[in-house]
Amino acid sequence: MSEFIQYTLQGLAAGGFYALSALGLAVIFGVLGVVNFSHGACYMLGAVISAVLLAELHVGFWVALLVVPILMYGFGVLMERLLVRWLLALDPLYNFLLTFGLTLILVEAVKQRYGVSGLPYEIPAGLGGQVTIGSVNLSVYAIFACVFSVVVCVGVGLALTRTRIGMIVRAATEAPERTRALGINVGRWVTPVFGFGIALAGLAGVLAAPTRAITAEMGSNFIIVLFAVVVIGGLGSILGAVVAGFLVGLVEAYGIAYAPTYAQIVIFVLMALVVLVRPSGLFGREEIA
Amino acid sequence: MRSRTVQGSVAIAATASLALAACGGAGGPQSGGSSKLTDDKVVIGLLNDQSGVYKDLSGPNSKTAIELAIEDYKAKYGDKAVANTIEVVTADHQNKADIANSKAQEMYDRQKADIILDVPNSAAALAVATQAKNKKKLYINIGAGTTALTGASCNRYTFHWAYNTAVLARGTAGTITKEGGTSWNIVYPDYAFGQDMNKSFTKEVTGAGGSVGESIASPFPSDNFATFITKAGEGNPKVVGSMHAGGDLINFVKQFNQSPLKGKVQLAVGLMFITDIHSLGVDQFAGTQFTDAWYWNFDEQNKKWADRFKQKTNTRPSFAHAANYSAAMNYLEAVQTAGTDDADKVVGTLEGKKINDVFLRNGEIRKADHAVTHDVYLAKVKSSAPEEWDYEQIVKTIPAAEAYGEANPACSMS
């Protein structure tokens, strides 16, 4: 039984991180209808920037947690203004291809500059070690990452549903014409929302830095799991992304524990089942309304 | 087409020596005489991963290592050098066997390569071995680990210079088990290399009187190892073996260090390169034991060469870089001895040759299977680095005979 609890906790800890990582993807799709394939690359950039900040400017983890999302927000704004914006009116496939191409460029650029074997990063002081209760234990950092992720997800959810800005953003995407008729500049909100989504990807990258390999390719496989999370949760649904994040974390942990060979397949079996039963995902599209 | 030709100062030196030979009209059996070379020159092909996971540990810097060998060869023989014009051509196989295959063909046929060097990645390595056999041209593999190069796929023109998976298993699993690490759990990535490593390690652990409780396959690639590590700790083993490489290895070690196993269970790593330690930071790997084929700061001779390498690349060499130097140098020496670059004659002078150089200690090019046997080292990662790249403490030198064992019976040298 204690083993089962152990696996469950590990699954939940991983799940919180998945939820935060998928959140930006869900926000951008929900608001702009853009399938941002470069989310994994932005996550990688977040981790690489925090490693570079640490190595070259001695900027630690806690500052990076604040600075990196701001930098990535700027990057997101540029990306939207210079590239994504021009394809918004076309088939979503165009932006999908654009962001896919951007991913390749970013990954190769990081490889050229920082090589392929990765960058060092240490666990921030105070977050090392484990918490042990009976025979169950979890690393302090995993608990921190999970709690931090949930707080950010809840914050973003509340901001979108309970604040005036959230209301405008949702109205602007649901019924742009009517929102405009009320005297609100709809276009003004597209850029910040995109930048915000990219900032979330960068934030996930910072959170990953102490516990995962920081390489140019780190986002390339991760993005696949994130797409599974978003599809299971329902494209564009923020609550869906969070619930699905935890679900995927748990299913993965149980898979590893009881059927290690199939650990990675189980996530996609889950995805296939969800899509078969509810093609719009667990929380459909109506959730963002 | 990423291949390119490099001549530079080498060409100038070569032209000068040609001119000398022509003016003097002389030249004993060991000198000049471009007619003894096919196409009037020796072409060394470097085929490796120039953009992916193996870029740092071999990649473009392997070319620098080969150029150092050419420099030394020229300095040693001067105008008596048989190989008076030497070219290096390079190509990126992108870790794909089909690309390696076509690039090797192109090197041998169109670029007139007399030898191909390096070729990390086992699948790519085996594809090139087949080309070498068909084209009857030399091939010295350095970067790949598969024992098939000196086993079922061995042939007259293929040599395996630096290490193989069996050597890693004997060095790491054998030594740790004999030193008291008798109960193991192994986590391995679920593809050809990982399965191969798991088998070799299990065999060596049991052979040395230990036992392997569980062998757990992990998906490849993977970045969340927390639950794998929990499973690997079940049954209280003395040693947890990670057979991962590259990014997977770094993920595994980072998460192992955050688990309760850290400090209680010894972590043994199947395949590790100095570039891995460099990327993760020495403190993360501190105490980890692994088998290294060569270490730059092992003795004065190595250090001197590493200093030369650093001048050109601004980084310290991995064992693959040193092995590329050694292979290129010994190939050129063999051309010198044979007086020609004719592949069969060069193979004749290489086979059975005993070598002591900067890379090979007590080295021998074993005639039976073309494994180049030499002393390897059990290394332990230091707890702090006295200088950048000084990460390893050599715990034990494993003699060539112990590390390589008997010649591979699967090799029929067809």
Contacts between the chains, C-beta under 8 A, distances in Angstrom:
chain1	res1	chain2	res2	distance
A	3	B	234	7.7
A	6	B	230	5.9
A	7	B	227	6.0
A	7	B	230	7.2
A	10	B	226	4.8
A	10	B	227	5.1
A	10	B	230	6.6
A	11	B	227	7.6
A	13	B	226	7.2
A	14	B	224	5.4
A	14	B	226	6.7
A	108	B	51	7.8
A	111	B	51	6.6
A	111	B	55	7.5
A	115	B	55	6.6
A	115	B	56	4.9
A	115	B	279	8.0
A	116	B	51	7.8
A	116	B	52	6.4
A	116	B	53	5.6
A	116	B	54	7.8
A	116	B	55	4.7
A	116	B	56	5.6
A	117	B	53	7.8
A	117	B	56	4.4
A	117	B	57	7.2
A	117	B	246	7.3
A	117	B	273	7.8
A	117	B	275	4.3
A	117	B	276	6.3
A	117	B	278	6.8
A	117	B	279	4.2
A	118	B	247	6.5
A	118	B	250	5.6
A	118	B	279	3.8
A	118	B	280	7.0
A	119	B	279	6.3
A	120	B	278	8.0
A	120	B	279	6.2
A	120	B	280	5.7
A	120	B	281	3.6
A	120	B	284	7.4
A	121	B	281	7.7
A	122	B	281	6.7
A	122	B	283	7.5
A	122	B	284	7.7
A	123	B	257	7.8
A	123	B	258	6.8
A	128	B	258	7.3
A	130	B	258	7.4
A	130	B	259	7.2
A	130	B	260	5.0
A	132	B	260	6.7
A	137	B	260	5.1
A	139	B	226	7.8
A	139	B	258	4.0
A	139	B	259	6.5
A	141	B	258	5.8
A	142	B	226	6.8
A	142	B	258	7.1
A	210	B	254	7.5
A	211	B	254	5.5
A	211	B	255	6.1
A	211	B	258	6.4
A	212	B	223	5.3
A	212	B	250	7.9
A	212	B	251	5.5
A	212	B	254	6.6
A	213	B	223	7.1
A	213	B	247	4.3
A	213	B	248	7.6
A	213	B	250	3.6
A	213	B	251	4.8
A	213	B	254	7.0
A	213	B	279	7.9
A	213	B	280	7.8
A	215	B	246	8.0
A	215	B	247	5.0
A	215	B	250	7.7
A	215	B	279	7.9
A	217	B	53	7.9
A	217	B	247	6.4
A	218	B	223	7.0
A	218	B	247	6.9
A	221	B	221	5.3
A	221	B	223	7.0
A	222	B	223	6.5
A	252	B	224	6.9
A	252	B	227	7.7
A	253	B	226	7.7
A	253	B	227	4.8
A	256	B	218	7.8
A	256	B	227	4.1
A	256	B	228	5.9
A	256	B	231	7.0
A	257	B	227	5.8
A	257	B	230	7.8
A	257	B	231	6.5
A	260	B	216	5.3
A	260	B	217	5.8
A	260	B	218	6.8
A	260	B	228	7.3
A	260	B	231	7.2
A	261	B	190	6.7
A	261	B	217	5.4
A	263	B	218	7.3
A	263	B	219	5.6
A	264	B	219	3.9
A	264	B	222	7.2
